[in-house]
Amino acid sequence: MALFDVTPSLVSPRRFGAALHATRVGTGSTLTAISRRCEGWWTPDELLNVERGSVSLGDASIVSFCRLYALPGRGLGDVASLDLVLDRSESVDLVDAGSAEGSDHLSACRHILVRLCAISRLVGLDAEELADSPVLGEAMDLDAPAIRRSIRELEADGDRIGQVASVLDERVAVPLVGLSIGETPQGVLLLVRRAGGAVRPSPEPVPAAGPLRWFTAAPLSV
């Protein structure tokens, strides 16, 4: 059994909550008004916690919140406009690489790289080319050669990556907030569209949320 679940949500709770908050404030709405709109299903205090990113939402709830807040739709960035970033507002206490349990750190890194390889395959990126990203190296506390070796080993097991990709392809994505790759001690690693970058073709009108496959131009390759 795998030590980590490599198919959790593609949506960062804190970034999603911040997007909901910005949309609500931009329209001049209040938490009370939003609560009334959903007939009290979510209280104002509960909505505030969602906006703060302290509530983990399932895929169905993410779609519902996009509708409830009328979150604007945005297509997934074109391959050339996608960047890795670290959201330092979210961090977790993973095992330190220098500790006696460094093998756990390597396992955590491997879990992140499995997701990176799977998501890269789905959006049309070459995961190995991302090995030189300073952001990835900082997030994982590994140098580029070590990351590249790990990616090559994972890609050699095409079935594993394909299985993870096929699941993630059906998970709900919100391109506005990017795709969550995984949690690291430095923050949440995400794949986002560079400011001003091109957007790939998407259904019209562009939905705010939906299965990742809705936003990718190419079918799943296994």
N, C-alpha and C positions, 0 to 999 in steps of 0.2 A: 504494500500500500504506500502511496506517495506521502511524503512528510508534509507537503503543502498542497492546498487546492489551487491548481493553476487556472481554473476557470471562474473566478469570482467576477463581480460586476466590472464592467468597463467604465463605469461612471464614478468619479471621485466625489464622495459626499460633500466635502467642503467646497470644491469648485462648483458643483451643481447648486448647492445652497446659496453660494454667492451670486450665481447667475439668476436664481429665483429672486433673491433680495433686490438685485439691481433692476430687474424687470418690474417688480412691484413698486419700488420707489419711483422708477421712471414714469409709471402710469398714475402715480399719486394715490395708489390704493393702500389700504391698511390691512393689518393682520386680521382685524375683526371682520372686515369686508370679505376677505378671502375665506375666512371660516364660515361666514354666512353663505358664501357661494357654494361651498361643499356641504351645506346643511349641517354644519357642526361636526362633520365626520372627523375633522382635525380642529382642535381648539387653537386659539391664538398662541398660547404658550407652546403647544406642540409644533405649530408652524414656525415659530421663532427658532426652536431647536433644529428644525429641518434647514432653515436658512443659515444657521450657524454651522451646519455640517456635522452635527453630533448625532444624527439619526441615519442608520444604514437602511437604505431603501431597496426593495426588490424591484425587478424590472417592470412589473405591472404598475407599481407605485410611481416609478420614475416617469412613465408615460402619462399617468394620471396627473402628476404635478405639472408636467409641461402643459397639459391642457388647462388645468386649473389656473395657472399663472399666465397663460397665453405666451409661453416662452417662444421667442422668434426662431424660426427654422434656419439652419445653416448647413450647407453641404460640407462633406469631408474635404480636406485640403487635397490638392493635386499632389502626386508623389514628390515632385520637386520642391513643394512648399511645406513639407512636413518636417518638424524638428522635435528632438527630445528636450524636455525641460524638467526641472525639479521644482515641485511646489513645496517650498520649505515650511509652509504653514501647517503641513501635515507631516508628522514624523513618528516613527515607532522605535521601540527598543529591541532591535534584533541583536543577536549575539555579536559581540565585537570580534573583528577578525583576528585581533591579537590575543584573544583569550584562550584558555585551555580548551574551549569548545569551538575552536575555529572551524571544525568540520561542519558545524551547524550553520555558520556563516556561509560556507561554500554551498551548502544545500539550499540556503535562502537565495543565493545568487543564481543558482541553477534554475530554481523555480521562476525567477524573474526572466531569465534568458529564454526559458521555454515559452513563456507568454510573448516575449519580444519576437521570437522567431515565428510564432503562430500568427501574431498580429501583423508582422511585416509581410508574411506570405499573403494575408488577406487584402492588405492595402497596396501591395505591389512593390514593397521595399526589399532591398537586399540587406538582410540582418547583419551579415558580416561587415558590410560597409559602415555600419553604425558602431563597430568596435572601436573606432578611432575617436568617437565622440567624447570630449572631456566630461560632458554631463554624465554619460554612462559610467565612465571610469570613476568619477567622484561618488556617484550614487552607490556603486558596488564595492568601492575601495579595492579595485583591481586594475592592473595596467592593461593597455590595449592588447598586447600579445596573449595574455591569459584569457581575456574575454573572447578574442578571436578563436583560440583553441577550443574553448568551451562551446562556442557557437557551431564550429565545424563538427564537433562530436555530436551535438544535438541534431544538426541537419543530416548527419549520416543515418540517424534513426528517423527516417522520413515518416514512418507510420505514427510514431508518438506525436510529432509536430502536427501531422494531418488530423489526428484525433482531437487534439486540443483546438486546432483551428476550426474544425467543423462545429464544435460546441460554441466557441466564441463568435462565430459568424451569425449565430442565432441570438446572442445576447444583445440586450438593448444598448444602443450607443446614443450619445448626445454630442454631436460634433462641435457644438458651441463651446463645450468645456474640455474637449480633447478625449483621448482614449487612455485609460489608466493601465499602465504596464505592471506596476507593482509598488508595494511599500518598501522603503529602505530606511536605514537610520538617518539619512540626510533629508528625507521627505518622500513624497510620492512622485514616482517617475511616470511621465506622461508623454504621449505623442500628440502634438498639437499643430495646427496650421499657423505658419509664420504670419505675422501681421502684414497684410497687403498681399499675401500669397494667393495664387489661383485656387479656385474651387473646382473639383471634378464634377461632371454631370450627375445630377440627382433627380429623383421624381419631382414633378411640379404639381402643386406647390411643394417646396422643400419642407419636410416635416422636422420638428424639433427633436424628435426621438423615434427610434425604431430599430429593428434588428440591424446589426452592422452591415449585413449584405445589402440593405437598401441603399447604403451610401458608397459602396465600392463599385467601380466600373467593371472589374474583371471577375469572373466566377472563381470559386474556390479551386485551387490547384493542389492535387494530392499526389 
